[in-house]
Amino acid sequence: MEIKKFFCVGILFWAGMILMVSGCDNPAPANVTGTVTFDGKPLPQAMVIFSPVDGSRSSVGVTDAQGTYKLRFSASASGAIVGEHKVEIRTATTDPDPSDKTKAVEIIPARYNNSTELRQILKKGTQVINFDISSQ
Protein backbone atom coordinates (compact mmCIF):
# COMPACT_ATOMS: atom_id res chain seq x y z
CA MET A 1 0.00 0.00 0.00
CA GLU A 2 2.82 2.41 0.91
CA ILE A 3 4.58 1.78 -2.44
CA LYS A 4 1.37 2.51 -4.37
CA LYS A 5 0.85 5.73 -2.39
CA PHE A 6 4.51 6.76 -2.96
CA PHE A 7 4.14 6.01 -6.70
CA CYS A 8 0.96 8.13 -7.02
CA VAL A 9 2.52 11.05 -5.13
CA GLY A 10 5.60 10.81 -7.40
CA ILE A 11 3.48 10.91 -10.56
CA LEU A 12 1.54 13.91 -9.28
CA PHE A 13 4.78 15.68 -8.33
CA TRP A 14 6.36 15.21 -11.77
CA ALA A 15 3.15 16.10 -13.61
CA GLY A 16 3.00 19.32 -11.59
CA MET A 17 6.65 20.07 -12.34
CA ILE A 18 6.10 19.58 -16.08
CA LEU A 19 3.09 21.89 -16.06
CA MET A 20 4.94 24.49 -14.01
CA VAL A 21 8.02 24.45 -16.25
CA SER A 22 5.97 24.55 -19.46
CA GLY A 23 3.96 27.44 -18.00
CA CYS A 24 7.21 29.38 -17.52
CA ASP A 25 8.00 29.35 -21.23
CA ASN A 26 7.36 32.74 -22.75
CA PRO A 27 4.81 32.03 -25.51
CA ALA A 28 5.84 35.28 -27.18
CA PRO A 29 9.65 35.20 -27.63
CA ALA A 30 9.81 38.03 -30.21
CA ASN A 31 10.00 41.42 -28.47
CA VAL A 32 8.78 44.07 -30.91
CA THR A 33 8.80 47.86 -30.67
CA GLY A 34 8.67 50.56 -33.30
CA THR A 35 7.20 53.82 -34.51
CA VAL A 36 4.21 54.50 -36.75
CA THR A 37 4.12 57.63 -38.87
CA PHE A 38 1.21 58.73 -41.05
CA ASP A 39 2.04 61.13 -43.89
CA GLY A 40 5.39 61.77 -42.23
CA LYS A 41 4.03 62.61 -38.75
CA PRO A 42 3.90 60.40 -35.62
CA LEU A 43 0.53 58.65 -35.34
CA PRO A 44 -0.74 58.75 -31.72
CA GLN A 45 -3.36 56.42 -30.23
CA ALA A 46 -3.20 53.88 -33.07
CA MET A 47 -3.59 50.15 -32.50
CA VAL A 48 -0.85 48.04 -34.11
CA ILE A 49 -2.00 44.42 -34.41
CA PHE A 50 0.32 41.56 -35.39
CA SER A 51 -1.70 38.44 -36.30
CA PRO A 52 0.14 35.20 -37.08
CA VAL A 53 -0.90 33.83 -40.47
CA ASP A 54 -1.26 30.37 -38.90
CA GLY A 55 -4.15 31.64 -36.78
CA SER A 56 -2.28 31.75 -33.47
CA ARG A 57 -2.95 34.43 -30.88
CA SER A 58 -2.37 38.05 -31.98
CA SER A 59 -0.28 40.69 -30.22
CA VAL A 60 -1.28 44.34 -29.90
CA GLY A 61 0.43 47.63 -29.17
CA VAL A 62 -0.94 51.17 -28.87
CA THR A 63 1.12 54.13 -30.04
CA ASP A 64 1.94 57.00 -27.72
CA ALA A 65 2.11 60.72 -28.65
CA GLN A 66 5.40 60.10 -30.52
CA GLY A 67 3.91 57.18 -32.48
CA THR A 68 5.94 54.59 -30.55
CA TYR A 69 4.43 51.16 -29.76
CA LYS A 70 5.44 47.99 -27.93
CA LEU A 71 3.66 44.71 -28.66
CA ARG A 72 1.94 42.84 -25.84
CA PHE A 73 0.97 39.18 -26.08
CA SER A 74 -1.22 39.40 -22.97
CA ALA A 75 -1.73 41.64 -19.96
CA SER A 76 1.28 40.01 -18.31
CA ALA A 77 3.53 39.21 -21.31
CA SER A 78 5.24 41.45 -23.83
CA GLY A 79 6.07 40.36 -27.36
CA ALA A 80 4.66 38.28 -30.18
CA ILE A 81 4.88 34.75 -31.52
CA VAL A 82 7.78 34.03 -33.89
CA GLY A 83 6.77 33.59 -37.54
CA GLU A 84 4.92 35.36 -40.34
CA HIS A 85 2.30 37.95 -39.39
CA LYS A 86 -0.18 40.18 -41.12
CA VAL A 87 -0.12 43.65 -39.58
CA GLU A 88 -3.05 46.01 -39.13
CA ILE A 89 -2.89 49.64 -38.06
CA ARG A 90 -6.12 51.22 -36.81
CA THR A 91 -7.07 54.54 -35.24
CA ALA A 92 -10.78 53.91 -34.63
CA THR A 93 -13.49 51.42 -35.31
CA THR A 94 -15.12 51.99 -38.67
CA ASP A 95 -18.72 53.07 -38.32
CA PRO A 96 -21.02 50.93 -40.49
CA ASP A 97 -23.36 53.93 -40.88
CA PRO A 98 -21.38 56.93 -42.26
CA SER A 99 -24.38 59.23 -41.70
CA ASP A 100 -23.93 58.83 -37.90
CA LYS A 101 -21.26 61.45 -37.14
CA THR A 102 -21.25 60.69 -33.40
CA LYS A 103 -19.00 57.67 -33.89
CA ALA A 104 -15.33 57.76 -34.85
CA VAL A 105 -14.43 56.84 -38.41
CA GLU A 106 -11.18 55.16 -39.42
CA ILE A 107 -8.75 57.68 -40.97
CA ILE A 108 -6.21 55.04 -42.04
CA PRO A 109 -6.73 53.56 -45.53
CA ALA A 110 -8.07 49.99 -45.63
CA ARG A 111 -4.82 48.71 -47.19
CA TYR A 112 -3.33 49.06 -43.68
CA ASN A 113 -6.18 47.43 -41.73
CA ASN A 114 -9.32 45.71 -43.15
CA SER A 115 -7.50 44.81 -46.40
CA THR A 116 -4.00 44.98 -45.02
CA GLU A 117 -1.01 44.66 -47.32
CA LEU A 118 1.42 44.74 -44.41
CA ARG A 119 3.36 41.57 -43.58
CA GLN A 120 6.25 40.93 -41.19
CA ILE A 121 8.31 37.88 -40.32
CA LEU A 122 9.28 37.91 -36.66
CA LYS A 123 12.36 36.15 -35.34
CA LYS A 124 13.25 35.30 -31.77
CA GLY A 125 14.72 38.25 -29.90
CA THR A 126 14.26 42.01 -29.95
CA GLN A 127 13.23 43.79 -33.15
CA VAL A 128 12.42 47.38 -34.06
CA ILE A 129 9.78 47.53 -36.80
CA ASN A 130 8.72 50.97 -38.02
CA PHE A 131 5.78 51.74 -40.28
CA ASP A 132 5.66 54.83 -42.47
CA ILE A 133 2.15 54.75 -43.90
CA SER A 134 0.39 57.33 -46.05
CA SER A 135 -3.06 58.56 -46.98
CA GLN A 136 -2.19 58.29 -50.69
Protein Blocks (a to p, Z undefined) as FASTA:
>chain_A
ZZmmmmmmmmmmmmmmmmmmmmmpcfblbccdddddeehiacehiacddddfklpacddd
dddfkopacddfbfkbgcddeddddddddfbdcdfblklmkbccdfbdfklmmmocbdcd
ddedjddddddddfZZ
